[in-house]
Amino acid sequence: MAKMTKSQLLASLAESANLSKKDVTLLLEKMVELAYSEVKNSGEFVVPGIGKLVKVKRKARMGRNPATGEQIQIPAKTVVKFRVAKAAKEAVL
């Protein structure tokens, strides 16, 4: 079974909600913009029933270059992670 493409997702949502594909596309784009700005400013964005995007600070650490085996220092950085909601896990699994 192939994964659903963006256009298939938008068409499915538009059909099930009795909205135009253009309206659903605009709504999804605005939700993505809002998610990015909220994670950037407050550190997290919750999608009820699905999960949340969270900004996480990683500490500096030692790593290993896989080609040479040489130890290298990996600097600290901030990354974005997605934490799946318990309800979503239970519904899928």
Secondary structure as GFF3:
##gff-version 3
##sequence-region A 1 93
A	DSSP	alpha_helix	6	17	.	.	.	ID=ss1
A	DSSP	alpha_helix	21	42	.	.	.	ID=ss2
A	DSSP	beta_strand	44	47	.	.	.	ID=ss3
A	DSSP	beta_strand	51	58	.	.	.	ID=ss4
A	DSSP	beta_strand	61	64	.	.	.	ID=ss5
A	DSSP	beta_strand	71	74	.	.	.	ID=ss6
A	DSSP	beta_strand	77	84	.	.	.	ID=ss7
A	DSSP	alpha_helix	86	92	.	.	.	ID=ss8
###
